[in-house]
Amino acid sequence: RRGHKAHVEEAQVPMRGTWFRVKIGPFKFKRSAQLYREEFEAKERMVSFIVEPPKTNVRVEVTRSQPTDDAQDGAADKPVLRVTDSLSD
């Protein structure tokens, strides 16, 4: 209603019941969120805070490819990048 890109999330808060959280964003950069927050608080006279996105546990492994019988010139011994989500291992 006031021009903010907002959405509502329902949350069960222990000992307090159901709360409704109003979120604005997402923002590509933390600094963008900080600047928006400053303007928002001055204009709306509300206290707000910035919520960081959840961290992911990612493992990156670089290995050398194994030569095969049908390998073409230069196809063997090339770096191979393997990215895995360590939460699913």
C-alpha positions in Angstrom: 0.0 0.0 0.0 2.8 2.4 0.7 5.0 1.4 -2.2 7.2 -1.2 -0.5 7.7 -4.7 -2.0 6.6 -6.5 1.1 5.4 -10.0 1.9 4.0 -11.6 5.1 5.3 -14.8 6.7 3.6 -16.6 9.5 5.8 -17.8 12.3 5.2 -19.9 15.4 7.1 -18.2 18.2 7.6 -20.3 21.4 5.6 -19.0 24.4 4.1 -16.3 22.2 2.0 -18.0 19.6 1.6 -17.0 16.0 3.3 -13.9 14.8 3.2 -12.4 11.3 6.5 -11.1 10.0 6.5 -8.5 7.3 9.5 -8.7 5.0 10.7 -6.3 2.3 13.2 -7.4 -0.3 15.2 -9.3 -1.4 18.1 -7.0 -2.0 21.1 -8.0 -4.0 23.6 -6.2 -1.8 23.6 -5.8 2.0 24.5 -2.1 1.6 21.3 -1.6 -0.5 19.2 -3.1 2.3 20.9 -0.9 4.8 20.2 2.3 2.8 16.6 1.2 2.3 16.3 0.5 6.0 17.5 4.0 6.9 14.9 5.6 4.6 12.2 3.2 5.7 12.7 3.9 9.4 12.8 7.7 8.9 9.6 7.7 6.7 7.5 5.0 8.5 8.8 5.7 12.1 9.2 1.9 12.7 12.2 0.0 14.0 13.3 -2.7 11.5 16.2 -5.1 11.1 18.1 -6.8 8.4 17.9 -10.6 8.1 20.8 -12.4 6.5 20.1 -15.2 4.0 20.8 -18.6 5.3 24.4 -19.8 4.9 24.9 -22.9 2.7 27.6 -25.5 3.3 29.2 -26.0 0.0 32.3 -28.1 -0.6 34.4 -27.4 -3.7 36.8 -30.1 -4.9 39.2 -29.8 -7.9 40.6 -33.0 -9.3 42.3 -34.1 -12.5 40.4 -36.1 -15.0 41.5 -39.7 -15.5 42.8 -40.7 -18.9 40.5 -43.0 -20.8 41.1 -45.3 -23.8 39.2 -43.0 -26.1 40.7 -39.8 -24.8 41.5 -37.3 -27.5 44.7 -35.2 -27.4 44.7 -33.0 -24.3 41.4 -34.4 -23.0 43.1 -36.2 -20.1 44.6 -34.5 -17.1 42.2 -31.5 -17.3 41.0 -30.0 -14.0 37.5 -31.0 -13.0 35.5 -28.9 -10.6 33.0 -30.7 -8.4 30.6 -28.8 -6.1 28.5 -30.6 -3.6 26.2 -29.6 -0.9 27.8 -31.0 2.2 24.4 -31.1 4.0 23.3 -33.9 1.6 26.5 -36.0 1.9 
